[in-house]
């Protein structure tokens, strides 16, 4: 498999060097460049990165605009944002402008690597804790609708169907929200992996979603997941 080509963007040079060091120590990754935001907007068109790792921990008023510029110049690159615990007011706009994933500041090295791989293979990935935090961050419904309309995808569901989730499906949904794999879910619930896959397919169908990340976001919005995460 070809290496994942990563462009690191951020105002903090120490952060960029640290991330570059982590990725350089892993097989399957290639850091194509490390730039501040101004340089990135000018040069990224020539880097051909598969993924942009964007540091947004230093909250900027123009963060949403930066994301939009990077997305416009490099529509084929995935964008993963590192954010701190204080969600910026422009968070919804940042998501709507093309972020494929948000990861928390201080994320463990192993989780960072796994998240980058998931974004490149699954297109969309959110840590459930961040999804939950955002759902509680604002009661502004239009704002929520923006976030849940990523890349023109409307999160929707048949109300009657999602209310028909079985007890077992709700158990599995909570484990999905904790980033459990099918194998880990099977082990936790003492059922086979094929059985887990069947339940997951049923959950996605009833929620009207096409993948786990969208299902998690919808589940928090619908109130199916509340205090299942610490």
C-alpha positions in Angstrom: 0.0 0.0 0.0 1.3 3.5 -0.9 2.3 5.8 2.0 -0.2 8.3 3.3 1.2 11.7 2.3 0.6 14.3 5.1 0.9 18.0 5.1 1.2 19.5 8.6 -0.2 23.1 8.9 -0.1 25.2 12.1 1.3 28.4 13.6 3.2 26.6 16.3 6.5 25.3 14.8 7.1 23.1 17.9 3.7 21.4 17.3 4.5 20.8 13.6 8.0 19.3 14.4 6.4 17.0 17.1 3.8 15.7 14.8 6.3 15.3 11.9 8.5 13.2 14.3 5.6 11.0 15.3 4.6 10.3 11.7 8.2 9.8 10.5 8.5 7.0 13.0 5.5 5.1 11.6 5.5 2.9 8.5 3.0 4.0 5.8 3.3 7.7 6.3 5.2 10.4 4.5 5.4 14.1 5.7 5.4 16.1 2.5 5.8 19.5 4.2 5.3 21.4 7.4 4.0 24.9 7.0 2.3 27.8 8.7 -1.2 28.7 7.4 0.0 31.5 5.1 2.6 29.3 3.5 0.1 26.4 3.2 -2.4 28.4 1.3 0.3 29.4 -1.2 2.2 26.1 -1.5 -0.2 23.2 -0.8 -1.3 23.0 -4.5 2.2 21.6 -5.2 2.4 19.1 -2.3 -0.2 16.6 -3.5 -0.9 15.6 0.1 -3.5 12.9 0.8 -4.3 14.5 4.1 -3.8 17.9 5.8 -3.3 17.9 9.5 -4.4 21.3 10.6 -3.6 22.7 14.1 -6.6 24.9 15.2 -5.7 24.9 18.9 -4.7 28.5 18.7 -8.3 29.8 18.0 -8.3 32.2 15.1 -11.2 34.3 13.9 -10.4 33.3 10.3 -10.1 29.5 11.0 -13.2 28.8 8.9 -11.9 30.9 6.0 -8.5 29.0 6.2 -10.3 25.7 6.0 -12.3 27.0 3.0 -9.2 28.1 1.2 -7.4 24.8 1.8 -10.5 22.9 0.6 -10.9 25.0 -2.5 -7.2 24.7 -3.5 -7.0 21.0 -2.7 -10.4 19.4 -3.0 -9.0 15.9 -3.0 -7.1 16.2 0.2 -8.7 15.1 3.5 -8.5 17.7 6.3 -8.1 16.7 9.9 -8.3 19.5 12.5 -6.7 19.4 16.0 -8.8 21.4 18.4 -8.6 22.2 22.1 -11.3 21.7 24.7 -12.8 25.2 24.1 -14.8 24.9 20.9 -14.5 28.0 18.8 -17.6 29.9 17.9 -16.9 29.2 14.3 -16.8 25.5 14.9 -19.9 24.8 12.9 -18.7 26.9 10.0 -15.3 25.1 10.1 -17.0 21.7 9.8 -19.4 22.9 7.1 -16.4 24.3 5.0 -14.9 20.8 4.6 -13.3 19.3 7.7 -13.2 15.5 7.5 -12.3 14.9 11.1 -11.7 16.8 14.4 -9.3 15.4 17.0 -8.7 16.6 20.5 -5.5 18.4 21.6 -3.2 16.0 23.4 -4.5 12.9 21.5 -2.5 9.8 22.2 0.1 8.9 19.5 -1.6 5.5 18.7 -5.0 7.1 18.4 -3.7 9.9 16.2 -2.2 7.3 13.8 -5.4 5.2 13.8 -7.6 8.3 13.3 -5.6 9.4 10.2 -5.8 6.0 8.7 -9.6 5.9 9.3 -10.1 9.3 7.7 -8.2 8.2 4.6 -10.2 4.9 4.3 -13.6 5.9 5.7 -13.8 9.6 4.7 -15.3 10.8 7.9 -14.3 10.3 11.5 -15.2 12.0 14.8 -14.2 11.1 18.3 -17.6 10.5 20.0 -16.5 12.7 23.0 -16.1 15.7 20.6 -19.4 14.9 18.9 -21.2 14.8 22.3 -19.5 18.0 23.5 -20.5 19.9 20.4 -24.1 18.7 20.7 -24.2 20.2 24.2 -22.2 23.3 23.1 -25.1 25.0 21.5 -28.9 24.8 21.4 -28.9 26.8 18.1 -30.7 24.4 15.8 -29.6 26.0 12.5 -26.0 25.7 13.7 -26.5 22.0 14.4 -28.0 21.5 11.0 -24.9 23.1 9.4 -22.6 20.7 11.2 -24.7 17.7 10.3 -24.7 18.7 6.6 -21.1 17.8 6.0 -20.1 17.9 2.3 -23.8 18.4 1.4 -24.9 15.2 3.2 -28.1 15.8 5.2 -28.3 13.6 8.3 -31.8 12.2 8.3 -33.8 9.3 9.6 -37.1 7.7 9.5 -38.5 8.6 13.0 -40.5 5.4 13.3 -37.5 3.3 12.4 -34.9 4.7 14.8 -37.4 4.4 17.6 -37.6 0.7 16.8 -33.9 0.0 17.8 -33.8 -3.1 19.9 -32.2 -3.3 23.3 -29.3 -5.2 21.8 -28.9 -2.6 19.0 -28.8 0.2 21.6 -26.1 -1.7 23.5 -24.1 -1.9 20.3 -24.7 1.7 19.4 -23.2 2.8 22.7 -20.2 0.7 22.1 -19.8 2.1 18.6 -19.9 5.5 20.2 -16.9 4.4 22.3 -14.9 3.5 19.1 -15.2 -0.2 19.6 -14.5 -2.4 16.6 -16.9 -5.2 15.6 -14.4 -7.7 17.1 -14.3 -5.7 20.4 -18.1 -5.4 20.5 -18.5 -9.2 19.9 -16.1 -9.9 22.8 -17.8 -7.4 25.1 -21.3 -8.8 24.4 -20.3 -12.5 23.9 -21.6 -12.7 20.3 -19.9 -13.5 17.0 -18.4 -10.9 14.8 -20.8 -11.7 11.9 -23.7 -11.2 14.3 -22.3 -7.8 15.2 -22.0 -6.9 11.6 -25.7 -7.8 11.1 -26.7 -5.6 14.0 -24.6 -2.7 12.8 -26.2 -2.9 9.4 -29.6 -2.9 11.0 -28.7 0.1 13.2 -27.4 2.1 10.2 -30.6 1.3 8.2 -32.9 2.3 11.1 -31.0 5.5 11.7 -30.9 6.3 8.0 -27.1 6.8 8.0 -24.4 5.4 5.7 -21.5 5.0 8.2 -20.7 4.9 11.9 -19.6 8.5 12.3 -22.8 9.8 10.8 -24.8 7.4 13.0 -23.0 8.7 16.1 -23.7 12.3 15.2 -27.3 11.6 14.5 -27.7 9.5 17.7 -26.6 12.4 19.9 -28.8 14.8 18.1 -31.8 12.5 18.4 -31.1 11.9 22.1 -30.3 8.2 21.7 -26.9 8.7 23.2 -26.8 10.9 26.3 -24.5 10.0 29.1 -23.0 6.8 27.7 -19.6 8.5 27.4 -17.5 9.7 30.3 
